Amino acid sequence: MERRRFLKLIGCVPLLPSGMDFSGRVMTVEGPKAAGSLGKTLIHEHFLVDFIGADKISATRWNRQTVRKAVAPYIEKAKSEGIQSIMDCTPAFLGRDVHLLREISREHTIHILTNTGYYGAVNNKYLPKWAFTETEQQLADRWIREFENGIEGTDIRPGFIKIGVDSGKLSELHKKLVRAAAITHLATGLTICSHTGPAPAAFEQIELIKKMGVRPDAFVWVHAQAEPDKNIYPKAAQMGAWVSLDGMGWGEFEGYATWLSQLKSEELLNRVLISHDAGWYTPGTNNSMKSFVGYTNFFEKIQPILRSNGWKNSDFDQLLIKNPEEAFTIAIRKL
Ligand SMILES: [Zn+2]
């Protein structure tokens, strides 16, 4: 056994070797940055998603230059709204391509954060075969290694953990992914974003990570807009979890404005994240401009409604600057 891991097991040293403590910073594809440098951030978008499945996916299915050309006008439009950072939420085996992300980051002078973790939703179609057989510790070790050493032979490290679970009661396999995410969090301080949807699976996951010793503020309830009972958001927010209303690329603008105003009136805006879940280039399709969803509906469709409801610039800064910075600053959040 490696000495460091042995020492960790007997509780003598932190997991990460010295020089690997990035706490207090954020991890972009260009390396660690001061947390305050993120600026206006979209916390859940996509540049490329390939739905072919974990058994068939390969980076030969797309051409990076073609993808870059397709996303460029949309990124520039987001920048014209003041966006300085975008979190790419495409997980491994769904088209995560860190070379592409670094190229986009450089081309547009924009911070991009990528992720580690596995996406179990859609009946495990996007899980590699070892996810079914390995233990939560073995899976976590793989994710922690990406943080320690870089992803796929690069020096690009993940800036957050992205997992995905199906809605309803968590399967044993999905519980394992959540536990692996909790272990990874405790070793790295990376925040856990879980593709979740309706509330029951969100609360089950929050309880699960608490049992593993992780505070709920290390957990982002991704796609919370899919929960029909909006009155349950405060419960998650009061527990400390981040409520992510992140489908603004896809309509329901009045709805988003209403839910956000409700959370504001309950003084819970400091637990809310927003984004579009938009994009993206899809390998194997014609990728017409029509099929691409831009990253600016919040500014064009929702912000005007909120302004007419009395929202101030400081409220928008809370959602787009302060909260992303707090949520994704690397910090071990132990119970
Ligand atoms: Zn997404």
Boltz pocket constraint, residues with backbone or C-beta under 6 A from the ligand:
constraints:
  - pocket:
      binder: B
      contacts: [[A, 44], [A, 45], [A, 46], [A, 89], [A, 277]]
      max_distance: 6.0
